[in-house]
Amino acid sequence: MDLKGKNVIYIGGFGGIGQKCVEELLKREVDNLFIFELISKDEYLKSLQEKFPSSKIEYIMVDMSKVETVENAYTKVMEKVGQIDMVVNGSGLLNERLIDLTVAVNLTGVIHSNLIALNYMSKAKGGCGGVIVNIASVAGLEPLAFTAVYSATKSGLINFSKSMANPCYYQNTGVSFVVVCPGATITGIVRDLASKSTFPEYYEEIRQSIAKHVIQTAEQFAQEFIKILDVAENGTIWTIEGGNFQNVN
């Protein structure tokens, strides 16, 4: 997708992966970039605005566990620019102690975001079509025992996205759905993983399953992520592991 001059929403753009992906998107000279997040990072936002003066960059508060805030955020975007070309659903929570919140942020909230965005983007409803990218996880493709709840939400997101990519929908809406699944990546989400795992008392027994994954940086992920946007077709599913992307359809 040629991103120059486009209006993009990135949900979770202040996270470890999100920040780097936002920077890659801005390098492509998007016209407007809206960052949906629970809490603003004012200094980082200012630094983006100074580094990429040709793009309009704005933060809008969103709590993915509260659908009304998601709806309000999209309404604000449409009032400002009138058109959405791409949405990246990149919010994520990994804490097996917080079951309901994990499901709300990783799955329910993202489903609402998809459907709200589609309502504005669909050609059948006066929109211009576009792309919705859902950031899932390799844990959604091969569930991980130490993050059972997190894995379930990401598996659900992958299957939801595959359903939304049905050719019938695409022919009528002009909106494609793409899934990107990060592998093991150095971000804050994996900090204190032992205490946040499904059964902390058994974590040491199964942590060897982590060792087989090649760790990548958020920068490496973002560099591959932007390449995927150049080639991804409706319904495709991609992994990014060890700094390399792969189509797994």
LINRA-V396841 format. One record per residue. N is the residue number from 0. RES is the residue in one small letter. SS is DSSP state (H for helix, E for strand, L for the rest). OMEGA is omega in whole degrees, 0 to 359 (* if undefined). D_FIRST is the distance of its C-alpha to the first C-alpha in Angstrom with 2 decimals. Layout:
# LINRA-V396841
N&RES&SS&OMEGA&D_FIRST, N&RES&SS&OMEGA&D_FIRST
This chain:
# LINRA-V396841
0&m&L&175&0.00, 1&d&L&187&3.78, 2&l&L&183&5.90, 3&k&L&178&9.05, 4&g&L&184&11.37, 5&k&L&175&9.82, 6&n&E&188&12.31, 7&v&E&171&11.92, 8&i&E&175&14.75, 9&y&E&180&15.64, 10&i&E&185&18.78, 11&g&L&186&20.89, 12&g&L&177&19.54, 13&f&L&178&23.01, 14&g&L&183&23.51, 15&g&H&176&23.64, 16&i&H&184&20.22, 17&g&H&181&18.85, 18&q&H&183&20.07, 19&k&H&177&18.48, 20&c&H&177&15.01, 21&v&H&180&15.45, 22&e&H&178&16.47, 23&e&H&177&13.49, 24&l&H&180&11.22, 25&l&H&176&13.81, 26&k&H&179&13.79, 27&r&L&174&10.35, 28&e&L&172&12.41, 29&v&L&182&11.37, 30&d&L&179&14.10, 31&n&E&176&15.55, 32&l&E&178&15.53, 33&f&E&179&18.01, 34&i&E&176&19.55, 35&f&E&179&21.53, 36&e&E&178&24.41, 37&l&L&183&28.07, 38&i&L&180&29.42, 39&s&L&170&28.23, 40&k&L&191&28.31, 41&d&H&182&29.37, 42&e&H&179&29.86, 43&y&H&179&26.47, 44&l&H&179&24.83, 45&k&H&180&26.94, 46&s&H&176&26.01, 47&l&H&181&22.28, 48&q&H&179&23.18, 49&e&H&183&25.33, 50&k&H&182&22.95, 51&f&L&186&19.96, 52&p&L&182&21.94, 53&s&L&178&19.31, 54&s&L&174&17.47, 55&k&E&185&19.42, 56&i&E&185&19.80, 57&e&E&175&21.96, 58&y&E&174&23.51, 59&i&E&183&24.51, 60&m&E&176&26.99, 61&v&L&169&26.21, 62&d&L&186&28.48, 63&m&L&177&26.63, 64&s&L&180&30.08, 65&k&L&187&30.79, 66&v&H&181&28.71, 67&e&H&178&30.14, 68&t&H&176&28.51, 69&v&H&179&25.08, 70&e&H&181&25.78, 71&n&H&181&27.09, 72&a&H&178&24.09, 73&y&H&178&21.69, 74&t&H&179&24.37, 75&k&H&180&24.47, 76&v&H&181&20.76, 77&m&H&177&21.10, 78&e&H&183&24.29, 79&k&H&187&22.70, 80&v&H&174&19.47, 81&g&L&181&19.71, 82&q&L&176&16.08, 83&i&L&181&13.74, 84&d&L&180&9.97, 85&m&E&174&9.50, 86&v&E&174&12.52, 87&v&E&177&13.33, 88&n&E&186&16.85, 89&g&L&180&18.28, 90&s&L&181&21.92, 91&g&L&178&24.51, 92&l&L&176&28.28, 93&l&L&175&30.43, 94&n&L&185&34.10, 95&e&L&175&36.06, 96&r&L&185&38.80, 97&l&L&188&36.66, 98&i&H&185&35.94, 99&d&H&180&35.34, 100&l&H&178&33.22, 101&t&H&179&31.09, 102&v&H&181&30.48, 103&a&H&183&29.80, 104&v&H&187&27.27, 105&n&H&186&25.50, 106&l&H&184&25.64, 107&t&H&180&27.25, 108&g&H&180&25.55, 109&v&H&176&22.07, 110&i&H&177&22.90, 111&h&H&180&24.00, 112&s&H&179&20.85, 113&n&H&185&18.74, 114&l&H&177&21.11, 115&i&H&179&21.47, 116&a&H&181&17.77, 117&l&H&180&17.57, 118&n&H&180&20.57, 119&y&H&187&18.89, 120&m&H&187&15.45, 121&s&L&176&16.96, 122&k&H&179&17.33, 123&a&H&180&20.77, 124&k&H&176&21.75, 125&g&L&178&20.53, 126&g&L&184&17.07, 127&c&L&185&13.85, 128&g&L&179&12.10, 129&g&E&185&9.03, 130&v&E&170&8.58, 131&i&E&181&11.63, 132&v&E&177&11.90, 133&n&E&178&15.59, 134&i&E&180&17.09, 135&a&L&180&20.12, 136&s&L&173&22.28, 137&v&H&176&23.81, 138&a&H&176&26.87, 139&g&H&177&25.44, 140&l&L&178&25.36, 141&e&L&187&28.72, 142&p&L&181&30.68, 143&l&L&186&32.51, 144&a&H&185&36.16, 145&f&H&176&36.34, 146&t&H&186&33.55, 147&a&H&181&34.31, 148&v&H&178&33.18, 149&y&H&180&29.93, 150&s&H&180&29.23, 151&a&H&180&30.05, 152&t&H&182&27.62, 153&k&H&174&24.70, 154&s&H&177&25.78, 155&g&H&180&25.95, 156&l&H&179&22.43, 157&i&H&182&21.13, 158&n&H&174&23.23, 159&f&H&181&22.34, 160&s&H&178&18.60, 161&k&H&178&19.55, 162&s&H&182&21.66, 163&m&H&180&19.10, 164&a&L&179&16.77, 165&n&L&182&19.63, 166&p&H&178&18.73, 167&c&H&178&21.15, 168&y&H&184&19.37, 169&y&H&180&15.93, 170&q&H&182&17.64, 171&n&H&185&19.22, 172&t&H&185&16.79, 173&g&L&181&13.36, 174&v&E&178&12.27, 175&s&E&179&11.06, 176&f&E&183&12.74, 177&v&E&178&11.99, 178&v&E&175&14.82, 179&v&E&184&15.15, 180&c&E&176&18.82, 181&p&E&168&20.24, 182&g&L&181&23.45, 183&a&L&185&26.29, 184&t&E&181&25.05, 185&i&E&176&27.34, 186&t&L&180&26.97, 187&g&H&184&29.50, 188&i&H&181&28.88, 189&v&H&178&30.95, 190&r&L&181&33.73, 191&d&L&184&37.09, 192&l&H&181&35.64, 193&a&H&182&39.15, 194&s&H&182&40.35, 195&k&H&184&37.29, 196&s&L&185&37.37, 197&t&L&176&38.60, 198&f&L&183&42.08, 199&p&H&183&42.67, 200&e&H&180&46.04, 201&y&H&187&44.46, 202&y&H&183&41.56, 203&e&H&181&43.33, 204&e&H&184&44.06, 205&i&H&185&40.46, 206&r&L&178&38.66, 207&q&H&178&38.80, 208&s&H&177&35.86, 209&i&H&188&33.76, 210&a&H&182&34.99, 211&k&L&181&33.25, 212&h&L&177&29.80, 213&v&L&183&28.61, 214&i&L&176&27.93, 215&q&E&177&24.82, 216&t&E&176&24.21, 217&a&H&178&21.70, 218&e&H&179&20.43, 219&q&H&178&19.94, 220&f&H&184&18.07, 221&a&H&180&15.64, 222&q&H&177&15.09, 223&e&H&179&14.25, 224&f&H&182&12.19, 225&i&H&176&9.62, 226&k&H&179&9.71, 227&i&H&181&9.23, 228&l&H&180&5.86, 229&d&H&189&5.02, 230&v&H&188&7.29, 231&a&L&175&8.19, 232&e&L&181&9.54, 233&n&L&176&11.64, 234&g&L&181&14.72, 235&t&L&180&14.01, 236&i&E&186&15.94, 237&w&E&169&15.69, 238&t&E&170&18.40, 239&i&E&182&18.54, 240&e&E&179&22.17, 241&g&L&178&24.04, 242&g&L&179&21.02, 243&n&E&179&19.38, 244&f&E&181&16.73, 245&q&E&174&17.59, 246&n&E&184&16.59, 247&v&L&177&19.69, 248&n&L&*&19.39
